[in-house]
Amino acid sequence: IRYAVFCVVAIASVGVMRVFNLDGGLITDSGTVPHTLPVWGSALFGYVWMTASLVVGIVWMRQALLQTSMDQLRSQNELMSGKKFLEQIRESASEVANHFSSLERIENASFRPTLKRFANLMNCERASLWLEKDDGDVECVGLFDANDPSAKHDGMILKRAVLPRYFAALETGQIIDADNAVEDPRTSELKDAYLIPMNIKAILDVALISAAGRMGILCFESVGRTRVWRPEEIVFAHMAGGLLAAAAGMKNVMEANDELSFSRRRFEAVANYT
């Protein structure tokens, strides 16, 4: 297109020069145009333009082929990464199930090792488990914090009356994948009391129902940086929530058994005394 425009401009320029008798050095008295500057200039520009177009076309073609190869390599890497992640999920599920099924005493039932395992798989700094109380609020029963291994939130409570949007989002059964937790309307109510003090930027929360029929929350948190939660991470969060719901149910059963054993021993002691 540019070459055609140049040719039209060149021809028009020669015509104007001819009309106004400005072509003394370009057009002879016989009315012919010798092979002088306009002709050679047009030809040279045409050759340069075609050569440049050919070079640019080759470069673009190579770039397209390179981009295609990079996309294929990226897809293969993502596939391998996804397979590895799924294998880690399978191993983690087996370990968690074996851990809780092998416990004999309620004192040994701690959620922290499991939360640590899950946080490492998710490549996030914090993971916590919250269980519903009799009044409907939820209480933290386990926490892993990679930046502060000694941190504990035992006894920390999230109140329904203060966080209506957050609990409403959980009760839909949909996972809360807040890439920017401070701005997300589902989690923004946590901003002043929880997110900002803990420097939490992204949250992935899944609601769970324990064997006792009570609601719980498994929470994965990214500290100091927002992040987009990948589909496989969301699937894993659902699976992890199911495992911890079962574990919480087992813990409740163990607590009930301990209480029953204590009551039985006390009754036997009273009976023997009388």
Summary of the structure (lengths in Angstrom):
residues: 274
radius of gyration: 36.5
end to end distance: 111.5
largest distance: 144.3
contacts: 734
relative contact order: 0.09
helix: 58%
strand: 14%
